[in-house]
């Protein structure tokens, strides 16, 4: 039987990662200070924090600097820890959620875990992941078995947000940027609020933009920006500027390329730049469905894929079948890059 004793609520910063902290993601967004560990090695201790594919005796084992540096101080303790990370390139802060019932691991248990990782071939897998992002594999290999991990938790105790949430640097929930274990003073403003609120307005961008945590691993290309600016202008003329919005927050950590407010509902537009209509539809459809209906809402009455390639006959038939068979209000509009013109819905 597990303990029902209330545990201390803590907050800890972890290294930046764009692979959901399941595997290393490279130096992008990592600390630029040459004295920083992740700057010297190309990886941080927490790169695998949420990789719950590796479980031993019902627990996932991991290492976080906030406890690893002072493990002897925390031995025997069990915490509920909320995590956040900072992208050192953009200076954006992201709240990740909480893991409950986190136990501090002693050196002897760490040695046993290291042995199990070696036996199961997981160490070799981690070496390959580090090599793939040009991190210092030899440094990782030099970590002593007794220092390999410092915490453990059951996967069911992960209460991680489905989408990391951006928060302001001055928020009282995080009063220090050091990699230490801090007392929890609440959660950042806006985190946990999932209301969808229509806010009109366009956004001018110059070549690049960071939109959500997931989209920070790629640059939004110039063609996407050109289409977005033009389509916003076209729709604003049709519906009025107060009825059109760019990069509208869904309330769940994602943003809609363009949304139009219509009587009693909205039209959501997702812009894609793939070189076939089929691929554009494939990329956009799941996003549009999530924006409109997740988790159980109905925010849009029409979903539209906008792309610079003409709709093929096969793709036209496919969309028709989706509308008829599943009653999904999905449509396609071609955008002519030369004429800056938006075609009819198909």
Beta strands, then each sheet from edge to edge (+ up, - down):
strand 1: 8-14
strand 2: 60-62
strand 3: 78-86
strand 4: 93-104
strand 5: 151-153
strand 6: 158-167
strand 7: 182-183
strand 8: 244-249
strand 9: 255-262
strand 10: 265-272
strand 11: 302-307
strand 12: 330-336
strand 13: 341-342
sheet 1: 2+ 5- 4+ 3- 1- 7+
sheet 2: 2+ 5- 4+ 6-
sheet 3: 8+ 9- 10+ 11+ 12+ 13-
end
